[in-house]
Amino acid sequence: QVQLVESGGGLVQAGGSLRLSCAASGRTFSGYTMGWFRQAPGKEREFVSAITWSGGSTYYAESVKGRFTISRENAKNTVYLQMNSLKSEDTAVYYCAASLVYPAHGMAVRPPNYWGQGTQVTVSS
């Protein structure tokens, strides 16, 4: 079992930045592809980004490519999502996820093994 706890969400103006963090505990973090999803009010949960264990493979949804950057620190069992140039349409609950898929784009098509509880990101226009 892997427990995931997100932090770093909040309220930011359009054009601003936020960095989300996801701390993993429980079973070893090793080998897991980590990722982020989001769910806006009234919409389905959607894939945002993923990164493999080594960091050698990353994948982004088209809607965030060039604005968001995913990274991880395996020594800290933590994955990050740096979000720049935020838009009102980025408003959503952001969920951290862990999966044994490889490479990273696999997380966009296969349900993750574990989910965090989510952190709210609100972008005001």
PAZAPA-4460 file (N, C-alpha, C; in steps of 0.05 Angstrom, whole numbers, plus 32768, in hexadecimal, padded with zeros to 4 digits):
% residues 125
    n_x    n_y    n_z   ca_x   ca_y   ca_z    c_x    c_y    c_z   seq   type   mol
   8011   7FE8   8000   8000   8000   8000   8012   8019   8000     1      Q     A
   800A   802C   7FF0   8018   8046   7FEE   8005   805C   7FF6     2      V     A
   800D   806C   8009   7FFC   8083   8011   8008   809C   8004     3      Q     A
   7FF6   80AD   7FF9   7FFF   80C5   7FEB   7FF1   80DD   7FF8     4      L     A
   8001   80F2   7FFE   7FF6   810A   800A   7FFF   8122   7FFA     5      V     A
   7FEC   8130   7FEF   7FF2   8148   7FDF   7FF2   8161   7FF1     6      E     A
   8001   8175   7FE8   8001   818F   7FF5   8009   81A4   7FE0     7      S     A
   8005   81BD   7FE8   800E   81D3   7FD6   7FF8   81E1   7FC7     8      G     A
   7FDF   81D6   7FC9   7FCA   81E3   7FBA   7FC2   81FE   7FC7     9      G     A
   7FB1   820D   7FBA   7FA9   8226   7FC4   7F9C   8238   7FAF    10      G     A
   7F9A   8251   7FB6   7F8E   8265   7FA4   7FA4   8276   7F98    11      L     A
   7FA3   8279   7F7E   7FB7   8289   7F70   7FAA   8298   7F59    12      V     A
   7FB5   82AE   7F52   7FAA   82BE   7F3B   7FB3   82B2   7F21    13      Q     A
   7FA4   82B6   7F0C   7FAB   82AD   7EF2   7FC7   82B8   7EEA    14      A     A
   7FD7   82A7   7EDF   7FF2   82AE   7ED8   8007   82A8   7EEE    15      G     A
   7FFD   82A1   7F05   800E   829A   7F1B   8018   827E   7F1B    16      G     A
   8025   8276   7F30   8032   825B   7F32   802B   824E   7F4D    17      S     A
   802B   8234   7F4D   8029   8224   7F65   803A   820B   7F61    18      L     A
   8043   8200   7F78   8051   81E7   7F77   8043   81D3   7F89    19      R     A
   8039   81BE   7F7E   802D   81A8   7F8D   8042   8193   7F95    20      L     A
   803E   8188   7FAC   804F   8172   7FB5   803E   815A   7FBC    21      S     A
   804A   8143   7FB9   803C   812A   7FC1   8051   8119   7FCF    22      C     A
   804C   8114   7FE8   805D   8103   7FF8   8052   80E7   7FFA    23      A     A
   8062   80D3   7FF4   805A   80B7   7FF4   8065   80A9   800D    24      A     A
   8056   8097   8018   805F   8087   802E   8052   806B   802C    25      S     A
   805B   8059   803D   8051   803E   803C   8065   802C   802D    26      G     A
   805B   801F   801A   806C   800E   800A   8081   801F   7FFC    27      R     A
   8096   8012   7FF3   80AC   8020   7FE7   80A2   8031   7FCF    28      T     A
   80AD   8048   7FCD   80A8   805B   7FB7   80B5   8051   7F9D    29      F     A
   80C8   803F   7FA1   80D9   8037   7F8B   80C9   8029   7F75    30      S     A
   80CF   8031   7F5D   80C3   8023   7F46   80A9   802F   7F3D    31      G     A
   809C   8040   7F4C   8082   804A   7F45   8085   8062   7F32    32      Y     A
   8075   8062   7F1E   8070   807A   7F0F   805C   808B   7F1E    33      T     A
   8062   80A5   7F21   8051   80B7   7F30   8044   80CC   7F1E    34      M     A
   802D   80D5   7F25   8020   80E7   7F13   800C   80F9   7F22    35      G     A
   8000   810B   7F12   7FEC   811D   7F1C   7FD4   811C   7F09    36      W     A
   7FBD   811D   7F15   7FA3   8120   7F08   7F95   8138   7F14    37      F     A
   7F80   8140   7F06   7F70   8156   7F12   7F52   8152   7F0B    38      R     A
   7F41   815D   7F1B   7F25   815C   7F16   7F18   8177   7F1D    39      Q     A
   7F0D   8183   7F08   7EFF   819C   7F0B   7EE2   8197   7F11    40      A     A
   7ED4   81AB   7F1D   7EB8   81A7   7F24   7EA7   819F   7F0C    41      P     A
   7E98   818A   7F0F   7E86   8181   7EF9   7E94   8172   7EE2    42      G     A
   7EAE   816D   7EE5   7EBD   815F   7ED0   7EC9   8146   7EDA    43      K     A
   7ED1   8135   7EC8   7EDE   811C   7ECF   7EFC   8121   7ED7    44      E     A
   7F07   810F   7EE6   7F23   8111   7EED   7F33   810D   7ED4    45      R     A
   7F48   811E   7ED1   7F58   811C   7EB9   7F76   811B   7EC0    46      E     A
   7F85   810E   7EAE   7FA2   810B   7EB2   7FAF   8126   7EAD    47      F     A
   7FC4   812C   7EBD   7FD3   8144   7EBA   7FF0   813E   7EB2    48      V     A
   7FFE   812D   7EC2   801A   8128   7EBD   8023   8110   7ECC    49      S     A
   8039   8104   7EC2   8045   80EC   7ED0   8063   80EC   7ECC    50      A     A
   8070   80DE   7EDE   808D   80DB   7EDD   8095   80BF   7EE7    51      I     A
   80A7   80B2   7ED9   80B0   8097   7EE1   80C3   8099   7EF9    52      T     A
   80C8   8081   7F03   80DA   807F   7F1B   80F4   808D   7F17    53      W     A
   8101   808A   7F01   811B   8096   7EFC   8119   80B3   7EF4    54      S     A
   8101   80BC   7EED   80FE   80D7   7EE3   8105   80D9   7EC5    55      G     A
   810C   80C2   7EB9   8114   80C3   7E9E   80FE   80C5   7E8A    56      G     A
   80E6   80C0   7E93   80CE   80C2   7E82   80B9   80D3   7E8F    57      S     A
   80B1   80E8   7E82   809B   80F9   7E8C   8087   80FC   7E76    58      T     A
   806F   8103   7E7E   8059   8106   7E6A   8045   811B   7E75    59      Y     A
   803B   812B   7E63   8029   8141   7E6A   8010   8141   7E59    60      Y     A
   7FFA   8149   7E65   7FE2   814F   7E55   7FE8   8168   7E44    61      A     A
   7FDC   8169   7E2D   7FE0   817F   7E1B   7FD9   819A   7E28    62      E     A
   7FC5   8199   7E38   7FBB   81B2   7E44   7FCF   81BF   7E58    63      S     A
   7FE2   81B0   7E61   7FF5   81BB   7E75   8012   81BB   7E6A    64      V     A
   8016   81AF   7E53   8031   81AD   7E48   803D   81C9   7E45    65      K     A
   8056   81CC   7E4E   8064   81E6   7E4D   805E   81F8   7E64    66      G     A
   804B   81F1   7E75   8044   8202   7E8C   804A   81F3   7EA6    67      R     A
   8045   81D9   7EA6   8049   81C8   7EBE   8062   81B7   7EBB    68      F     A
   8070   81B2   7ED2   8087   81A1   7ED2   8085   818E   7EE9    69      T     A
   8088   8174   7EE3   8087   815F   7EF8   80A4   8157   7EFE    70      I     A
   80A9   8152   7F18   80C3   8148   7F20   80C0   8137   7F39    71      S     A
   80D5   812A   7F41   80D4   8119   7F59   80EE   8118   7F67    72      R     A
   80ED   8114   7F81   8105   8110   7F92   8101   80F5   7FA0    73      E     A
   810D   80E0   7F95   8108   80C6   7FA0   8113   80C3   7FBC    74      N     A
   8128   80D1   7FC3   8132   80D0   7FDE   811E   80DA   7FF2    75      A     A
   810C   80EC   7FE9   80F8   80F7   7FFB   80DC   80EA   7FF6    76      K     A
   80DB   80D7   7FE4   80C1   80CB   7FDD   80AC   80E0   7FD5    77      N     A
   80B5   80F3   7FC6   80A4   810A   7FC0   80A4   8110   7FA2    78      T     A
   808D   8116   7F98   808A   811F   7F7C   807E   813B   7F7C    79      V     A
   8086   814B   7F69   807E   8167   7F68   8070   816D   7F4D    80      Y     A
   805F   8182   7F4E   8054   818D   7F35   8056   81AB   7F37    81      L     A
   8069   81B6   7F27   806C   81D3   7F25   8059   81DD   7F10    82      Q     A
   8047   81EF   7F18   8033   81F9   7F06   8037   8217   7F02    83      M     A
   803D   821E   7EEA   8042   823A   7EE3   802D   8244   7ECF    84      N     A
   802B   825E   7ECC   8018   826A   7EB9   7FFC   825E   7EBD    85      S     A
   7FF4   825D   7ED5   7FDA   8251   7EDB   7FC3   8260   7ECF    86      L     A
   7FAF   8250   7EC7   7F97   825B   7EBA   7F7F   8253   7ECB    87      K     A
   7F69   8261   7EC7   7F51   825B   7ED6   7F47   823E   7ED1    88      S     A
   7F4C   8234   7EB9   7F44   8219   7EB3   7F56   8204   7EC1    89      E     A
   7F6B   820C   7ECE   7F7B   81FA   7EDE   7F6E   81F5   7EF9    90      D     A
   7F5A   8204   7F00   7F4C   8200   7F1A   7F41   81E4   7F1C    91      T     A
   7F49   81D6   7F31   7F40   81BA   7F35   7F4C   81B0   7F4F    92      A     A
   7F42   8198   7F56   7F4F   8189   7F6B   7F65   8178   7F5E    93      V     A
   7F7D   817A   7F68   7F94   816B   7F5C   7F9A   8153   7F6D    94      Y     A
   7F9C   813C   7F60   7FA1   8123   7F6D   7FBC   8118   7F65    95      Y     A
   7FCA   810E   7F79   7FE3   8100   7F74   7FDC   80E2   7F70    96      C     A
   7FEC   80D5   7F5F   7FE6   80B8   7F5A   8000   80A9   7F57    97      A     A
   7FFF   808F   7F5C   8016   807E   7F59   800E   8065   7F49    98      A     A
   8020   805D   7F37   8019   8047   7F25   8032   8037   7F1E    99      S     A
   802E   801E   7F17   8045   800E   7F0E   8048   800E   7EF0   100      L     A
   8039   801F   7EE2   803B   8020   7EC5   8056   802C   7EBD   101      V     A
   805E   8025   7EA5   8076   8031   7E99   8073   802F   7E7B   102      Y     A
   807A   8044   7E6C   8085   805E   7E75   8070   8070   7E7F   103      P     A
   8076   8089   7E82   8065   809C   7E90   8049   809F   7E83   104      A     A
   8048   809E   7E69   802E   80A3   7E5C   801A   808D   7E62   105      H     A
   8023   8077   7E6D   8011   8062   7E75   7FFD   806B   7E8A   106      G     A
   8005   807E   7E9A   7FF3   8087   7EB0   7FDB   8096   7EA4   107      M     A
   7FDE   80A0   7E8C   7FC8   80AE   7E80   7FB2   809B   7E76   108      A     A
   7FB8   8082   7E74   7FA5   806F   7E68   7F9D   8058   7E7B   109      V     A
   7FAC   8054   7E90   7FA6   803E   7EA3   7FA2   804A   7EBF   110      R     A
   7F8D   8042   7ECD   7F88   804C   7EE8   7F9F   8047   7EFA   111      P     A
   7FA7   805C   7F0A   7FBD   8058   7F1D   7FB7   8044   7F32   112      P     A
   7FCB   803A   7F40   7FC7   8027   7F55   7FBF   8035   7F6F   113      N     A
   7FC9   804E   7F73   7FC4   805C   7F8C   7FBE   807A   7F86   114      Y     A
   7FAD   8085   7F97   7FA5   80A1   7F95   7FA9   80B0   7FAF   115      W     A
   7FAF   80CA   7FAD   7FAF   80DB   7FC4   7F93   80E6   7FC8   116      G     A
   7F90   80F7   7FDD   7F75   8102   7FE4   7F6F   811B   7FD4   117      Q     A
   7F83   8128   7FC9   7F7F   813F   7FB8   7F84   8159   7FC6   118      G     A
   7F8B   816D   7FB7   7F90   8188   7FC1   7F84   819C   7FAD   119      T     A
   7F76   81B0   7FB8   7F67   81C3   7FA8   7F79   81D8   7F9C   120      Q     A
   7F77   81DD   7F83   7F85   81F3   7F75   7F6F   8205   7F69   121      V     A
   7F6F   821E   7F71   7F5C   8231   7F66   7F6B   8248   7F59   122      T     A
   7F65   824D   7F40   7F72   8263   7F31   7F5D   8278   7F2B   123      V     A
   7F62   8290   7F36   7F4F   82A5   7F32   7F57   82B6   7F1A   124      S     A
   7F43   82BE   7F0A   7F48   82CD   7EF2   7F45   82EB   7EF7   125      S     A
***
